[in-house]
């Protein structure tokens, strides 16, 4: 599912502050889909890594080492 800026940008109910916060968060979190477990340190806390080979998902809890990726979903 793709991100749809128009739903936020055109909603008169949502304030400018909300739009700024959502846009800021959208640019900060990074989703990576690759084969195999992550082997390098994450760029940002909150980044998401999806291991497409083993159907696992990881979230970055730190940025110092590859061990900062924490598995959150195993299928």
ABEGO torsion letter per residue (X at the ends): XBBBAAAAAABAABBAAAAAAAAAAAAABBBBBBBEBBABBBABBGBBBBBAAAGBBBBBABAABAAABBBABBX
